[in-house]
Amino acid sequence: MDKVCLECGEKIVGREDKKFCSDGCRNAYNNKINKDSNNYMRNINNKLRKNYRILSELNTEGKSKTTKTKLLSKGFDFEFLTNVLHTKSGNTYHFVYDQGYMVLDNDFYMLVKKDI
């Protein structure tokens, strides 16, 4: 029995465990499988990526301070984050994946990077 490409249906030549006839077909297949299922999810993921990029750019050392004005001027959206951490000492950190921030006085923010 001949194996056929999962993407285009062409006959596969080569190793017996191959699933695709070419890198192009493999990429096209995986792009279809992994695409965001709708605009709502895509928009949220884009906002999370943008917030992550902003925090990463401002926090290159793993711990730093910035202002709310600077975050907003770069387009940071405080509504989109991945989790909130409440510490035993009463501090609250908001995270976008491993990049986080804690609200300080006078519109300052402590930026941190979580060790993974």
C-alpha angles and dihedrals in degrees: 000000000000119000118229132207113266090222108041105011095238120145113269118229121193134031116027093234094056116121100183135047094221145004088256092058092045091052094045092050094048092045089055093047095046101040118118108267097230145000093264093059092042092053093049092048090049091052091048091050091049092049090048092050092050094049091046092051093049095042107050094143098053094251128044145133131248140161131255088239092058092048092049093045089058090051100258112168112208091199094070120071137127103228147350124227122203111195127211088248090061099256120137121212124190115208139199098195104303097343114087146168139205124205114243131183124291096024093300123138131204109220118207138175118220116228109239 
